[in-house]
Amino acid sequence: MEWTLDPSGEWNSFANTNPVFNGNTRVYVRVTASGTQVASDPVYFTFKENNSDDTKWYIQSKNLKKCNWCRKL
């Protein structure tokens, strides 16, 4: 997986990194090209300034769902 703030610019790998996006930020994410596979189309996530209490900072594990198709990428 890789990310960018500008989909027409340079992409950054998530491997061994933990990027922090502050304030109101739109982050584009895609699956990295590998072998004969081209990179996926990007999707974006919009992060807003955090105005909530500490209990809402992270996605709780009870709200996550296992994704079987991800292992095939």
C-alpha positions as CSV (number, residue, x, y, z in Angstrom):
1,M,0.0,0.0,0.0
2,E,1.1,3.5,-0.6
3,W,-0.2,7.0,0.0
4,T,0.0,10.6,-1.3
5,L,-1.5,14.0,-0.7
6,D,-1.4,14.7,-4.4
7,P,-2.5,11.9,-6.7
8,S,-0.6,13.3,-9.6
9,G,2.6,13.6,-7.5
10,E,5.0,11.2,-5.8
11,W,3.6,8.2,-3.9
12,N,5.0,7.0,-0.5
13,S,5.1,3.5,0.8
14,F,3.3,2.5,4.1
15,A,6.0,-0.2,4.6
16,N,7.8,0.4,7.9
17,T,6.3,3.9,8.4
18,N,3.5,5.4,10.4
19,P,2.5,8.7,8.8
20,V,0.5,11.2,10.8
21,F,-1.9,13.4,9.0
22,N,-2.8,16.6,10.9
23,G,-5.7,19.0,10.5
24,N,-8.0,18.8,7.5
25,T,-6.2,16.6,5.1
26,R,-7.3,14.4,2.1
27,V,-5.0,11.4,1.8
28,Y,-5.0,9.2,-1.4
29,V,-4.3,5.5,-1.0
30,R,-3.7,2.7,-3.5
31,V,-2.3,-0.8,-3.8
32,T,1.3,-0.7,-5.0
33,A,2.2,-2.1,-8.4
34,S,4.0,-5.5,-8.2
35,G,5.3,-7.7,-10.9
36,T,2.9,-7.6,-13.8
37,Q,0.2,-5.9,-11.7
38,V,-0.3,-2.2,-12.2
39,A,-1.1,0.0,-9.2
40,S,-4.7,0.1,-8.2
41,D,-6.9,3.2,-8.8
42,P,-6.5,5.5,-5.8
43,V,-9.2,6.1,-3.2
44,Y,-9.2,8.9,-0.7
45,F,-9.8,9.5,2.9
46,T,-10.5,12.9,4.4
47,F,-9.1,13.5,7.9
48,K,-10.6,16.3,9.9
49,E,-9.2,18.2,12.9
50,N,-9.8,16.2,16.0
51,N,-12.4,17.8,18.2
52,S,-13.5,14.8,20.1
53,D,-12.4,13.0,23.3
54,D,-9.5,10.5,23.5
55,T,-11.9,7.5,23.2
56,K,-12.6,8.3,19.6
57,W,-9.1,8.6,18.3
58,Y,-8.7,5.0,17.0
59,I,-10.8,2.5,15.2
60,Q,-11.9,0.0,17.8
61,S,-11.2,-3.7,16.9
62,K,-14.8,-4.6,17.3
63,N,-15.5,-2.3,14.3
64,L,-13.0,-4.1,12.0
65,K,-13.9,-6.9,9.7
66,K,-11.5,-9.5,8.2
67,C,-10.9,-9.1,4.5
68,N,-10.0,-12.4,2.7
69,W,-9.3,-10.9,-0.7
70,C,-6.5,-8.7,0.7
71,R,-4.2,-11.7,1.2
72,K,-4.3,-12.2,-2.6
73,L,-2.8,-8.8,-3.4
